[in-house]
Amino acid sequence: MKIEYLKDGNVVTLASARRTIKFPAIAQIEAYWHALRNGRLMPARGDVDPRGLGKNLTYAMILERIAPGHARIRLAGQHVSDVLSMEVRGMPLSALFTPDARHEMQEALESVFTTPAEVSLTLRSESNLFHKKLDAQLILLPLKDIHGNVTRVLGGFQVDGKLGRGPQRFTIRSLDIRPLTVAQTPEHKSCDAARRQKRDIARPGYWDIRGAPTSRSSGSDKPDVTRVDIRPTQAGQNRKGEGHIMRPSDTSGIPVPGMAELAASFHGASQPLRMNAPARPGGHLRLVKQD
């Protein structure tokens, strides 16, 4: 049964509130990540400052993707090393899990990189002669690199209870995957429009008209380049007029001479391309009267 209650006018699950009380370091690491995010899809790796984590640094770690579903621990706090009773830097994240739980863990980890998404795992350790069962919480938060790709993860790992001697490994009790979304602000819409325009200019269907009579920058003898849209016009337009004369991609609307043959080649014509070719005289019929 799912139990909910109201907090500041928002509906909060009781399980989430219990996790916050039981694993306060995880809640603080997640809050720090959201503060770095600041309305973006995700923060960058360079935004993470260890000083911002404060006393929760001992529960934090940075993961690096090495293969689909696999990541190694680049940096880790002392608490994470105490769980395995060894230095964990350079070790795979799967070292914290039992063999039966690693496949599910790998799928969850891959969703962090590819979706991207926030992932929260509720764990429980194995019990044996030297260890009793302990509950733990693991959170995985994506970070982008300088190219905008998700290659790093800010993680938080906290065990509730006293750690025993020797390494401890965990099974997965529950898994929560939350895909990242961001509200489209005017700034985001402007950036998206600029990216789409840059993509359209780079793809086939645009032609460079070099040597156009435009102003040259000082200190350079190279002519400017005018981008011309040679994609076919809509089917409903008149083909007899300037339907085959493609216009520049700007708002001037001035037809570009010599683009008719270029447009014909776009439709699959076999004639060679010739820029600014002279117009050919039209053909005519001669009627001869015969007796």
Helices and strands as residue ranges (DSSP letters): E 4-7, E 10-13, H 14-22, H 24-37, G 45-47, H 50-53, G 54-59, E 60-67, E 70-76, H 78-84, G 93-96, G 99-101, H 102-114, E 117-125, E 135-144, E 150-160, E 170-179, H 186-202, E 206-210, E 225-229, H 259-266
